[in-house]
Amino acid sequence: MDEWPDFKGKHILSGKQFNKMEIERVMAVAEDFRNELKTRPSLHLCPGNVLGTLFFEPSTRTRLSFESAMLRLGGSVVGFAEAGTSSSAKGETLQDTIRTVCQYTDVIAMRHPRIGSAAEAAEVASVPILNGGDGAGQHPTQALLDMLTIKTEKGTLKDLTVALVGDLKHGRTVHALVELLKHYHTRLLFVAPPALAMPTEIATELVARGIAIEETDSLNAALQQADVVYMTRIQKERFVDPTEYERLKDAFVLTRAMVDAGKPGLTILHPLPRVSEITTDVDSFSGAAYFRQVQNGMYARMALIALVLGRI
Ligand code: NCD
């Protein structure tokens, strides 16, 4: 068998950097951790190691799951969640902040509003950078936990039809997820208003790789075909014109009646937070997996931390 890929010292910046073997490795480690944590609260793989969490944009799940992940690996965490309390409020550049935090930590998870910011950080960093979202760019750690969730819910990643719904233009989670799904020859359905369509450069590259993509503006039609529906929030903070957001915010709303009329066995994912795009009566549907997805986030991030620190 081929050697497992070596992640030690690597930055995790984009879904694009992963080959299939690397995706499989992260999922396998995350599954191991998920099993181990059934019988004990934490592992002792990273004692003494410190994770820095630098969140220049709002976050609940990404930051807290990274922090819980490090604590459950036996390590510690320092960081900030409000850029206003860090020296960036005094005008410090991202590069200088990163150079500084590298002196204190062994690995950094960061989120920043600018596309490409994680790559900029990686250029000056002496420790691995884990991109927890760079503006409307990429969100690779979310994509890995999404893959783990699909695999867990469906039992396979092969031969699936996955519908991506909502703000495909600004949604960094879907930008990253398609870069991983392309290794499994998934059939993709893009369900978005024309103004929020998947960026052409991403769609073109997928087509060039032989991925089947269909675009539709009918969520009901997609629900007849999809094995997995990945709902997303309309990304209000990326709109220049607030009236455009108001026009599009309720473009696609998934209700229980729609789910019940959809293909049997449907799995529903959402990176969360949801605003109005999934009504709460969907939550009790057996295929509504978005809170199980949240839990997988911690295992996937534990795997990434342990891997880039070379602890496994
Ligand atoms: C997503 C994000 O921040 O891109 N949230 C997350 O990380 N789970 C999705 C979103 O904010 O809509």
py3Dmol code that shows the C-alpha trace and the ligand (Angstrom):
import py3Dmol

protein = """\
ATOM      1  CA  MET A   1       0.000   0.000   0.000  1.00  0.00           C
ATOM      2  CA  ASP A   2       1.108   3.568  -0.637  1.00  0.00           C
ATOM      3  CA  GLU A   3       2.494   5.539   2.281  1.00  0.00           C
ATOM      4  CA  TRP A   4       0.080   7.848   4.065  1.00  0.00           C
ATOM      5  CA  PRO A   5       0.776  11.495   3.142  1.00  0.00           C
ATOM      6  CA  ASP A   6       2.877  13.515   5.581  1.00  0.00           C
ATOM      7  CA  PHE A   7       1.181  16.642   6.895  1.00  0.00           C
ATOM      8  CA  LYS A   8       3.851  17.703   9.384  1.00  0.00           C
ATOM      9  CA  GLY A   9       4.543  21.432   9.186  1.00  0.00           C
ATOM     10  CA  LYS A  10       2.064  22.003   6.343  1.00  0.00           C
ATOM     11  CA  HIS A  11      -0.293  24.950   6.020  1.00  0.00           C
ATOM     12  CA  ILE A  12      -3.950  24.159   5.334  1.00  0.00           C
ATOM     13  CA  LEU A  13      -5.050  27.013   3.097  1.00  0.00           C
ATOM     14  CA  SER A  14      -7.426  25.749   0.417  1.00  0.00           C
ATOM     15  CA  GLY A  15      -9.470  22.746  -0.627  1.00  0.00           C
ATOM     16  CA  LYS A  16      -7.432  22.833  -3.823  1.00  0.00           C
ATOM     17  CA  GLN A  17      -4.264  21.622  -2.112  1.00  0.00           C
ATOM     18  CA  PHE A  18      -5.743  18.216  -1.206  1.00  0.00           C
ATOM     19  CA  ASN A  19      -5.426  15.034  -3.188  1.00  0.00           C
ATOM     20  CA  LYS A  20      -7.685  12.075  -2.512  1.00  0.00           C
ATOM     21  CA  MET A  21      -5.178  10.273  -0.309  1.00  0.00           C
ATOM     22  CA  GLU A  22      -4.836  13.328   1.917  1.00  0.00           C
ATOM     23  CA  ILE A  23      -8.614  13.683   2.260  1.00  0.00           C
ATOM     24  CA  GLU A  24      -8.852   9.993   3.187  1.00  0.00           C
ATOM     25  CA  ARG A  25      -6.084  10.378   5.753  1.00  0.00           C
ATOM     26  CA  VAL A  26      -7.739  13.307   7.544  1.00  0.00           C
ATOM     27  CA  MET A  27     -11.082  11.487   7.602  1.00  0.00           C
ATOM     28  CA  ALA A  28      -9.505   8.275   8.904  1.00  0.00           C
ATOM     29  CA  VAL A  29      -7.747  10.075  11.753  1.00  0.00           C
ATOM     30  CA  ALA A  30     -10.925  12.019  12.589  1.00  0.00           C
ATOM     31  CA  GLU A  31     -12.909   8.748  12.677  1.00  0.00           C
ATOM     32  CA  ASP A  32     -10.329   7.228  15.019  1.00  0.00           C
ATOM     33  CA  PHE A  33     -10.536  10.210  17.333  1.00  0.00           C
ATOM     34  CA  ARG A  34     -14.335  10.107  17.234  1.00  0.00           C
ATOM     35  CA  ASN A  35     -14.204   6.474  18.363  1.00  0.00           C
ATOM     36  CA  GLU A  36     -11.610   7.090  21.047  1.00  0.00           C
ATOM     37  CA  LEU A  37     -13.581   9.972  22.524  1.00  0.00           C
ATOM     38  CA  LYS A  38     -16.546   7.656  23.076  1.00  0.00           C
ATOM     39  CA  THR A  39     -14.782   6.211  26.091  1.00  0.00           C
ATOM     40  CA  ARG A  40     -12.738   9.139  27.421  1.00  0.00           C
ATOM     41  CA  PRO A  41     -12.995  12.926  27.335  1.00  0.00           C
ATOM     42  CA  SER A  42      -9.586  13.690  25.865  1.00  0.00           C
ATOM     43  CA  LEU A  43      -6.440  12.260  24.317  1.00  0.00           C
ATOM     44  CA  HIS A  44      -2.884  13.133  25.230  1.00  0.00           C
ATOM     45  CA  LEU A  45      -1.368  13.588  21.825  1.00  0.00           C
ATOM     46  CA  CYS A  46      -0.333  17.225  22.003  1.00  0.00           C
ATOM     47  CA  PRO A  47       0.555  17.969  25.637  1.00  0.00           C
ATOM     48  CA  GLY A  48       2.486  21.200  25.926  1.00  0.00           C
ATOM     49  CA  ASN A  49       1.539  22.371  22.448  1.00  0.00           C
ATOM     50  CA  VAL A  50      -0.237  25.706  22.025  1.00  0.00           C
ATOM     51  CA  LEU A  51      -2.799  26.648  19.378  1.00  0.00           C
ATOM     52  CA  GLY A  52      -3.272  30.327  18.511  1.00  0.00           C
ATOM     53  CA  THR A  53      -6.775  31.320  17.354  1.00  0.00           C
ATOM     54  CA  LEU A  54      -6.860  34.633  15.495  1.00  0.00           C
ATOM     55  CA  PHE A  55     -10.420  35.472  14.476  1.00  0.00           C
ATOM     56  CA  PHE A  56     -10.799  38.793  12.688  1.00  0.00           C
ATOM     57  CA  GLU A  57     -14.383  37.879  11.672  1.00  0.00           C
ATOM     58  CA  PRO A  58     -17.334  36.500  13.683  1.00  0.00           C
ATOM     59  CA  SER A  59     -17.362  32.773  14.402  1.00  0.00           C
ATOM     60  CA  THR A  60     -19.007  30.331  16.787  1.00  0.00           C
ATOM     61  CA  ARG A  61     -18.363  26.828  15.490  1.00  0.00           C
ATOM     62  CA  THR A  62     -15.034  27.229  13.732  1.00  0.00           C
ATOM     63  CA  ARG A  63     -13.272  28.940  16.609  1.00  0.00           C
ATOM     64  CA  LEU A  64     -14.815  26.927  19.438  1.00  0.00           C
ATOM     65  CA  SER A  65     -14.310  23.621  17.642  1.00  0.00           C
ATOM     66  CA  PHE A  66     -10.656  24.460  16.968  1.00  0.00           C
ATOM     67  CA  GLU A  67     -10.201  25.408  20.606  1.00  0.00           C
ATOM     68  CA  SER A  68     -12.030  22.321  21.914  1.00  0.00           C
ATOM     69  CA  ALA A  69     -10.061  20.190  19.466  1.00  0.00           C
ATOM     70  CA  MET A  70      -6.736  21.398  20.871  1.00  0.00           C
ATOM     71  CA  LEU A  71      -7.905  21.058  24.470  1.00  0.00           C
ATOM     72  CA  ARG A  72      -9.101  17.496  23.808  1.00  0.00           C
ATOM     73  CA  LEU A  73      -5.691  16.690  22.320  1.00  0.00           C
ATOM     74  CA  GLY A  74      -4.151  17.738  25.629  1.00  0.00           C
ATOM     75  CA  GLY A  75      -2.813  21.073  24.365  1.00  0.00           C
ATOM     76  CA  SER A  76      -3.615  24.680  25.229  1.00  0.00           C
ATOM     77  CA  VAL A  77      -5.055  27.662  23.410  1.00  0.00           C
ATOM     78  CA  VAL A  78      -4.381  31.409  23.241  1.00  0.00           C
ATOM     79  CA  GLY A  79      -6.022  33.891  20.934  1.00  0.00           C
ATOM     80  CA  PHE A  80      -8.583  36.548  20.237  1.00  0.00           C
ATOM     81  CA  ALA A  81     -12.059  36.542  18.807  1.00  0.00           C
ATOM     82  CA  GLU A  82     -12.471  40.288  18.526  1.00  0.00           C
ATOM     83  CA  ALA A  83      -9.948  41.910  16.243  1.00  0.00           C
ATOM     84  CA  GLY A  84     -10.875  45.155  18.026  1.00  0.00           C
ATOM     85  CA  THR A  85      -9.076  43.884  21.126  1.00  0.00           C
ATOM     86  CA  SER A  86      -5.898  42.958  19.225  1.00  0.00           C
ATOM     87  CA  SER A  87      -3.171  45.245  17.916  1.00  0.00           C
ATOM     88  CA  SER A  88      -4.731  45.198  14.453  1.00  0.00           C
ATOM     89  CA  ALA A  89      -6.981  47.931  15.935  1.00  0.00           C
ATOM     90  CA  LYS A  90      -3.776  50.008  16.321  1.00  0.00           C
ATOM     91  CA  GLY A  91      -2.877  49.478  12.678  1.00  0.00           C
ATOM     92  CA  GLU A  92      -0.641  46.428  12.937  1.00  0.00           C
ATOM     93  CA  THR A  93      -0.399  44.472   9.686  1.00  0.00           C
ATOM     94  CA  LEU A  94      -1.574  40.880   9.485  1.00  0.00           C
ATOM     95  CA  GLN A  95       2.002  39.852   8.715  1.00  0.00           C
ATOM     96  CA  ASP A  96       3.364  41.424  11.902  1.00  0.00           C
ATOM     97  CA  THR A  97       0.581  39.883  13.984  1.00  0.00           C
ATOM     98  CA  ILE A  98       1.407  36.472  12.524  1.00  0.00           C
ATOM     99  CA  ARG A  99       5.172  36.918  13.073  1.00  0.00           C
ATOM    100  CA  THR A 100       4.381  37.724  16.701  1.00  0.00           C
ATOM    101  CA  VAL A 101       1.942  34.898  17.410  1.00  0.00           C
ATOM    102  CA  CYS A 102       4.372  32.393  15.843  1.00  0.00           C
ATOM    103  CA  GLN A 103       6.733  33.140  18.758  1.00  0.00           C
ATOM    104  CA  TYR A 104       4.140  31.881  21.226  1.00  0.00           C
ATOM    105  CA  THR A 105       2.387  29.025  19.475  1.00  0.00           C
ATOM    106  CA  ASP A 106       2.949  25.776  17.549  1.00  0.00           C
ATOM    107  CA  VAL A 107       0.008  26.134  15.152  1.00  0.00           C
ATOM    108  CA  ILE A 108      -2.384  28.955  14.230  1.00  0.00           C
ATOM    109  CA  ALA A 109      -6.048  28.824  13.195  1.00  0.00           C
ATOM    110  CA  MET A 110      -7.201  32.090  11.671  1.00  0.00           C
ATOM    111  CA  ARG A 111     -10.203  33.725  10.027  1.00  0.00           C
ATOM    112  CA  HIS A 112      -9.961  37.028   8.198  1.00  0.00           C
ATOM    113  CA  PRO A 113     -12.275  38.988   5.869  1.00  0.00           C
ATOM    114  CA  ARG A 114      -9.756  39.262   3.008  1.00  0.00           C
ATOM    115  CA  ILE A 115      -9.509  36.628   0.252  1.00  0.00           C
ATOM    116  CA  GLY A 116      -5.940  35.312   0.233  1.00  0.00           C
ATOM    117  CA  SER A 117      -5.212  36.425   3.810  1.00  0.00           C
ATOM    118  CA  ALA A 118      -4.372  32.911   5.028  1.00  0.00           C
ATOM    119  CA  ALA A 119      -1.854  32.513   2.197  1.00  0.00           C
ATOM    120  CA  GLU A 120      -0.366  35.911   3.083  1.00  0.00           C
ATOM    121  CA  ALA A 121      -0.053  34.760   6.684  1.00  0.00           C
ATOM    122  CA  ALA A 122       1.577  31.492   5.614  1.00  0.00           C
ATOM    123  CA  GLU A 123       4.283  33.430   3.743  1.00  0.00           C
ATOM    124  CA  VAL A 124       5.645  34.877   6.987  1.00  0.00           C
ATOM    125  CA  ALA A 125       4.633  32.118   9.417  1.00  0.00           C
ATOM    126  CA  SER A 126       7.080  29.744  11.068  1.00  0.00           C
ATOM    127  CA  VAL A 127       4.241  27.480  12.281  1.00  0.00           C
ATOM    128  CA  PRO A 128       1.397  25.874  10.300  1.00  0.00           C
ATOM    129  CA  ILE A 129      -1.509  28.153   9.392  1.00  0.00           C
ATOM    130  CA  LEU A 130      -4.987  26.585   9.360  1.00  0.00           C
ATOM    131  CA  ASN A 131      -7.354  28.701   7.284  1.00  0.00           C
ATOM    132  CA  GLY A 132     -10.680  29.027   9.099  1.00  0.00           C
ATOM    133  CA  GLY A 133     -12.096  31.196   6.301  1.00  0.00           C
ATOM    134  CA  ASP A 134     -10.546  33.969   4.176  1.00  0.00           C
ATOM    135  CA  GLY A 135     -13.361  36.277   3.121  1.00  0.00           C
ATOM    136  CA  ALA A 136     -15.351  34.803   0.247  1.00  0.00           C
ATOM    137  CA  GLY A 137     -12.353  32.630  -0.633  1.00  0.00           C
ATOM    138  CA  GLN A 138     -11.812  29.232   0.951  1.00  0.00           C
ATOM    139  CA  HIS A 139     -12.715  27.294   4.120  1.00  0.00           C
ATOM    140  CA  PRO A 140     -10.839  23.993   3.809  1.00  0.00           C
ATOM    141  CA  THR A 141     -11.295  22.730   7.373  1.00  0.00           C
ATOM    142  CA  GLN A 142     -15.066  23.079   6.989  1.00  0.00           C
ATOM    143  CA  ALA A 143     -14.896  21.168   3.697  1.00  0.00           C
ATOM    144  CA  LEU A 144     -13.057  18.296   5.392  1.00  0.00           C
ATOM    145  CA  LEU A 145     -15.645  18.049   8.152  1.00  0.00           C
ATOM    146  CA  ASP A 146     -18.356  18.189   5.488  1.00  0.00           C
ATOM    147  CA  MET A 147     -16.741  15.251   3.672  1.00  0.00           C
ATOM    148  CA  LEU A 148     -16.483  13.325   6.934  1.00  0.00           C
ATOM    149  CA  THR A 149     -20.165  14.009   7.578  1.00  0.00           C
ATOM    150  CA  ILE A 150     -21.254  12.898   4.111  1.00  0.00           C
ATOM    151  CA  LYS A 151     -19.193   9.723   4.462  1.00  0.00           C
ATOM    152  CA  THR A 152     -20.646   9.036   7.910  1.00  0.00           C
ATOM    153  CA  GLU A 153     -24.245   9.739   6.920  1.00  0.00           C
ATOM    154  CA  LYS A 154     -24.208   7.966   3.545  1.00  0.00           C
ATOM    155  CA  GLY A 155     -21.634   5.257   4.280  1.00  0.00           C
ATOM    156  CA  THR A 156     -19.753   6.246   1.112  1.00  0.00           C
ATOM    157  CA  LEU A 157     -18.594   9.236  -0.911  1.00  0.00           C
ATOM    158  CA  LYS A 158     -18.961   7.459  -4.230  1.00  0.00           C
ATOM    159  CA  ASP A 159     -21.609   8.004  -6.891  1.00  0.00           C
ATOM    160  CA  LEU A 160     -23.503  10.654  -4.996  1.00  0.00           C
ATOM    161  CA  THR A 161     -25.539  13.555  -6.324  1.00  0.00           C
ATOM    162  CA  VAL A 162     -24.904  16.604  -4.151  1.00  0.00           C
ATOM    163  CA  ALA A 163     -26.981  19.783  -4.459  1.00  0.00           C
ATOM    164  CA  LEU A 164     -25.300  22.992  -3.295  1.00  0.00           C
ATOM    165  CA  VAL A 165     -27.932  25.610  -2.532  1.00  0.00           C
ATOM    166  CA  GLY A 166     -27.912  29.354  -1.829  1.00  0.00           C
ATOM    167  CA  ASP A 167     -25.059  31.820  -2.040  1.00  0.00           C
ATOM    168  CA  LEU A 168     -22.587  29.953  -4.219  1.00  0.00           C
ATOM    169  CA  LYS A 169     -20.896  33.209  -5.230  1.00  0.00           C
ATOM    170  CA  HIS A 170     -19.713  34.315  -1.795  1.00  0.00           C
ATOM    171  CA  GLY A 171     -19.871  31.005   0.078  1.00  0.00           C
ATOM    172  CA  ARG A 172     -16.347  29.944   0.996  1.00  0.00           C
ATOM    173  CA  THR A 173     -17.619  26.628   2.364  1.00  0.00           C
ATOM    174  CA  VAL A 174     -18.963  25.549  -1.020  1.00  0.00           C
ATOM    175  CA  HIS A 175     -15.868  26.883  -2.822  1.00  0.00           C
ATOM    176  CA  ALA A 176     -13.758  24.567  -0.683  1.00  0.00           C
ATOM    177  CA  LEU A 177     -16.167  21.614  -0.667  1.00  0.00           C
ATOM    178  CA  VAL A 178     -16.313  21.233  -4.459  1.00  0.00           C
ATOM    179  CA  GLU A 179     -12.504  21.018  -4.514  1.00  0.00           C
ATOM    180  CA  LEU A 180     -12.749  17.903  -2.346  1.00  0.00           C
ATOM    181  CA  LEU A 181     -15.859  16.388  -3.933  1.00  0.00           C
ATOM    182  CA  LYS A 182     -14.198  16.523  -7.372  1.00  0.00           C
ATOM    183  CA  HIS A 183     -11.933  13.643  -6.322  1.00  0.00           C
ATOM    184  CA  TYR A 184     -14.985  11.410  -5.921  1.00  0.00           C
ATOM    185  CA  HIS A 185     -16.633  12.194  -9.261  1.00  0.00           C
ATOM    186  CA  THR A 186     -19.699  13.503  -7.505  1.00  0.00           C
ATOM    187  CA  ARG A 187     -22.548  14.761  -9.659  1.00  0.00           C
ATOM    188  CA  LEU A 188     -23.127  18.377  -8.627  1.00  0.00           C
ATOM    189  CA  LEU A 189     -26.345  20.376  -8.764  1.00  0.00           C
ATOM    190  CA  PHE A 190     -25.871  24.124  -8.321  1.00  0.00           C
ATOM    191  CA  VAL A 191     -29.037  25.796  -7.032  1.00  0.00           C
ATOM    192  CA  ALA A 192     -28.570  29.570  -6.826  1.00  0.00           C
ATOM    193  CA  PRO A 193     -30.142  32.782  -8.061  1.00  0.00           C
ATOM    194  CA  PRO A 194     -28.212  33.967 -11.159  1.00  0.00           C
ATOM    195  CA  ALA A 195     -26.712  36.859  -9.139  1.00  0.00           C
ATOM    196  CA  LEU A 196     -25.233  34.364  -6.643  1.00  0.00           C
ATOM    197  CA  ALA A 197     -24.010  31.684  -9.063  1.00  0.00           C
ATOM    198  CA  MET A 198     -20.820  29.694  -8.466  1.00  0.00           C
ATOM    199  CA  PRO A 199     -17.818  31.721  -9.737  1.00  0.00           C
ATOM    200  CA  THR A 200     -17.090  30.826 -13.371  1.00  0.00           C
ATOM    201  CA  GLU A 201     -13.445  29.984 -12.741  1.00  0.00           C
ATOM    202  CA  ILE A 202     -14.417  27.331 -10.185  1.00  0.00           C
ATOM    203  CA  ALA A 203     -17.203  25.833 -12.341  1.00  0.00           C
ATOM    204  CA  THR A 204     -15.009  25.829 -15.472  1.00  0.00           C
ATOM    205  CA  GLU A 205     -12.211  23.983 -13.731  1.00  0.00           C
ATOM    206  CA  LEU A 206     -14.621  21.351 -12.411  1.00  0.00           C
ATOM    207  CA  VAL A 207     -16.062  20.784 -15.878  1.00  0.00           C
ATOM    208  CA  ALA A 208     -12.533  20.509 -17.291  1.00  0.00           C
ATOM    209  CA  ARG A 209     -11.916  17.702 -14.778  1.00  0.00           C
ATOM    210  CA  GLY A 210     -14.956  15.838 -16.043  1.00  0.00           C
ATOM    211  CA  ILE A 211     -17.285  16.643 -13.148  1.00  0.00           C
ATOM    212  CA  ALA A 212     -20.971  16.657 -14.113  1.00  0.00           C
ATOM    213  CA  ILE A 213     -22.567  19.957 -13.100  1.00  0.00           C
ATOM    214  CA  GLU A 214     -26.169  20.991 -13.572  1.00  0.00           C
ATOM    215  CA  GLU A 215     -27.475  24.417 -12.702  1.00  0.00           C
ATOM    216  CA  THR A 216     -31.085  24.945 -11.725  1.00  0.00           C
ATOM    217  CA  ASP A 217     -33.107  27.565  -9.934  1.00  0.00           C
ATOM    218  CA  SER A 218     -35.621  25.006  -8.697  1.00  0.00           C
ATOM    219  CA  LEU A 219     -34.867  23.642  -5.254  1.00  0.00           C
ATOM    220  CA  ASN A 220     -37.836  21.255  -5.565  1.00  0.00           C
ATOM    221  CA  ALA A 221     -36.378  19.789  -8.762  1.00  0.00           C
ATOM    222  CA  ALA A 222     -33.002  19.343  -7.038  1.00  0.00           C
ATOM    223  CA  LEU A 223     -34.714  17.595  -4.109  1.00  0.00           C
ATOM    224  CA  GLN A 224     -35.983  14.914  -6.495  1.00  0.00           C
ATOM    225  CA  GLN A 225     -32.447  14.001  -7.531  1.00  0.00           C
ATOM    226  CA  ALA A 226     -30.064  14.797  -4.714  1.00  0.00           C
ATOM    227  CA  ASP A 227     -28.692  12.332  -2.160  1.00  0.00           C
ATOM    228  CA  VAL A 228     -27.239  15.249  -0.191  1.00  0.00           C
ATOM    229  CA  VAL A 229     -28.541  18.824  -0.058  1.00  0.00           C
ATOM    230  CA  TYR A 230     -26.016  21.352   1.235  1.00  0.00           C
ATOM    231  CA  MET A 231     -27.870  24.531   2.201  1.00  0.00           C
ATOM    232  CA  THR A 232     -25.995  27.805   2.708  1.00  0.00           C
ATOM    233  CA  ARG A 233     -26.720  31.204   4.188  1.00  0.00           C
ATOM    234  CA  ILE A 234     -26.931  34.213   1.894  1.00  0.00           C
ATOM    235  CA  GLN A 235     -23.682  35.948   2.936  1.00  0.00           C
ATOM    236  CA  LYS A 236     -25.062  39.331   3.999  1.00  0.00           C
ATOM    237  CA  GLU A 237     -21.661  40.707   5.012  1.00  0.00           C
ATOM    238  CA  ARG A 238     -20.306  40.342   1.457  1.00  0.00           C
ATOM    239  CA  PHE A 239     -23.018  42.502  -0.178  1.00  0.00           C
ATOM    240  CA  VAL A 240     -22.100  46.035  -1.186  1.00  0.00           C
ATOM    241  CA  ASP A 241     -25.746  46.951  -1.776  1.00  0.00           C
ATOM    242  CA  PRO A 242     -28.098  46.130   1.152  1.00  0.00           C
ATOM    243  CA  THR A 243     -31.185  46.250  -1.106  1.00  0.00           C
ATOM    244  CA  GLU A 244     -29.658  43.480  -3.220  1.00  0.00           C
ATOM    245  CA  TYR A 245     -29.337  41.384  -0.047  1.00  0.00           C
ATOM    246  CA  GLU A 246     -32.983  42.079   0.840  1.00  0.00           C
ATOM    247  CA  ARG A 247     -33.998  40.991  -2.661  1.00  0.00           C
ATOM    248  CA  LEU A 248     -32.101  37.695  -2.466  1.00  0.00           C
ATOM    249  CA  LYS A 249     -32.129  36.732   1.204  1.00  0.00           C
ATOM    250  CA  ASP A 250     -35.107  34.377   0.992  1.00  0.00           C
ATOM    251  CA  ALA A 251     -34.287  32.998  -2.454  1.00  0.00           C
ATOM    252  CA  PHE A 252     -34.308  29.396  -1.244  1.00  0.00           C
ATOM    253  CA  VAL A 253     -36.033  28.243   1.916  1.00  0.00           C
ATOM    254  CA  LEU A 254     -36.125  24.532   2.703  1.00  0.00           C
ATOM    255  CA  THR A 255     -39.278  23.471   4.564  1.00  0.00           C
ATOM    256  CA  ARG A 256     -40.388  20.167   6.050  1.00  0.00           C
ATOM    257  CA  ALA A 257     -43.055  19.732   3.358  1.00  0.00           C
ATOM    258  CA  MET A 258     -40.379  20.085   0.655  1.00  0.00           C
ATOM    259  CA  VAL A 259     -38.121  17.590   2.398  1.00  0.00           C
ATOM    260  CA  ASP A 260     -40.949  15.075   2.792  1.00  0.00           C
ATOM    261  CA  ALA A 261     -41.680  15.335  -0.943  1.00  0.00           C
ATOM    262  CA  GLY A 262     -37.992  14.901  -1.850  1.00  0.00           C
ATOM    263  CA  LYS A 263     -35.997  11.804  -2.765  1.00  0.00           C
ATOM    264  CA  PRO A 264     -36.188   9.182   0.020  1.00  0.00           C
ATOM    265  CA  GLY A 265     -33.071   8.958   2.172  1.00  0.00           C
ATOM    266  CA  LEU A 266     -32.134  12.602   1.679  1.00  0.00           C
ATOM    267  CA  THR A 267     -29.337  14.010   3.845  1.00  0.00           C
ATOM    268  CA  ILE A 268     -29.424  17.722   4.657  1.00  0.00           C
ATOM    269  CA  LEU A 269     -26.252  19.595   5.564  1.00  0.00           C
ATOM    270  CA  HIS A 270     -25.599  23.243   6.410  1.00  0.00           C
ATOM    271  CA  PRO A 271     -22.316  24.715   7.666  1.00  0.00           C
ATOM    272  CA  LEU A 272     -24.397  26.975   9.962  1.00  0.00           C
ATOM    273  CA  PRO A 273     -25.276  29.568  11.073  1.00  0.00           C
ATOM    274  CA  ARG A 274     -28.695  29.358   9.440  1.00  0.00           C
ATOM    275  CA  VAL A 275     -30.857  32.409   9.182  1.00  0.00           C
ATOM    276  CA  SER A 276     -34.095  31.592   7.359  1.00  0.00           C
ATOM    277  CA  GLU A 277     -32.984  29.064   4.734  1.00  0.00           C
ATOM    278  CA  ILE A 278     -34.013  25.944   6.700  1.00  0.00           C
ATOM    279  CA  THR A 279     -37.213  26.137   8.714  1.00  0.00           C
ATOM    280  CA  THR A 280     -36.923  24.661  12.199  1.00  0.00           C
ATOM    281  CA  ASP A 281     -39.517  21.953  11.478  1.00  0.00           C
ATOM    282  CA  VAL A 282     -36.843  20.292   9.314  1.00  0.00           C
ATOM    283  CA  ASP A 283     -34.653  19.717  12.383  1.00  0.00           C
ATOM    284  CA  SER A 284     -36.545  16.611  13.495  1.00  0.00           C
ATOM    285  CA  PHE A 285     -36.239  14.988  10.038  1.00  0.00           C
ATOM    286  CA  SER A 286     -33.961  11.939  10.347  1.00  0.00           C
ATOM    287  CA  GLY A 287     -31.731  13.109   7.479  1.00  0.00           C
ATOM    288  CA  ALA A 288     -31.206  16.584   8.941  1.00  0.00           C
ATOM    289  CA  ALA A 289     -27.536  16.140   9.765  1.00  0.00           C
ATOM    290  CA  TYR A 290     -26.386  19.708  10.416  1.00  0.00           C
ATOM    291  CA  PHE A 291     -25.925  19.332  14.149  1.00  0.00           C
ATOM    292  CA  ARG A 292     -24.095  16.023  13.678  1.00  0.00           C
ATOM    293  CA  GLN A 293     -21.983  17.948  11.144  1.00  0.00           C
ATOM    294  CA  VAL A 294     -21.102  20.419  13.918  1.00  0.00           C
ATOM    295  CA  GLN A 295     -19.808  17.573  16.075  1.00  0.00           C
ATOM    296  CA  ASN A 296     -17.694  16.191  13.242  1.00  0.00           C
ATOM    297  CA  GLY A 297     -16.062  19.625  13.045  1.00  0.00           C
ATOM    298  CA  MET A 298     -14.225  19.026  16.278  1.00  0.00           C
ATOM    299  CA  TYR A 299     -12.951  15.599  15.199  1.00  0.00           C
ATOM    300  CA  ALA A 300     -11.808  16.858  11.798  1.00  0.00           C
ATOM    301  CA  ARG A 301      -9.970  19.760  13.426  1.00  0.00           C
ATOM    302  CA  MET A 302      -8.395  17.474  16.013  1.00  0.00           C
ATOM    303  CA  ALA A 303      -7.121  15.385  13.110  1.00  0.00           C
ATOM    304  CA  LEU A 304      -5.695  18.400  11.301  1.00  0.00           C
ATOM    305  CA  ILE A 305      -3.956  19.766  14.384  1.00  0.00           C
ATOM    306  CA  ALA A 306      -2.429  16.404  15.309  1.00  0.00           C
ATOM    307  CA  LEU A 307      -1.335  15.847  11.694  1.00  0.00           C
ATOM    308  CA  VAL A 308       0.327  19.223  11.081  1.00  0.00           C
ATOM    309  CA  LEU A 309       2.069  18.946  14.458  1.00  0.00           C
ATOM    310  CA  GLY A 310       3.395  15.546  13.398  1.00  0.00           C
ATOM    311  CA  ARG A 311       1.867  13.821  16.433  1.00  0.00           C
ATOM    312  CA  ILE A 312       0.421  11.006  14.338  1.00  0.00           C
TER     313      ILE A 312
END
"""
ligand_1 = """\
12
NCD
C -19.521 29.393 7.500
C -18.468 30.462 7.261
O -18.046 31.154 8.193
O -18.069 30.558 6.101
N -19.682 29.087 8.851
C -18.872 28.139 9.396
O -17.679 28.245 9.401
N -19.466 27.037 9.894
C -20.796 29.648 6.810
C -21.482 30.964 6.983
O -21.047 31.832 7.724
O -22.529 31.122 6.354
"""
view = py3Dmol.view(width=600, height=400)
view.addModel(protein, "pdb")
view.setStyle({"model": 0}, {"cartoon": {"style": "trace"}})
view.addModel(ligand_1, "xyz")
view.setStyle({"model": 1}, {"stick": {}})
view.zoomTo()
view.show()
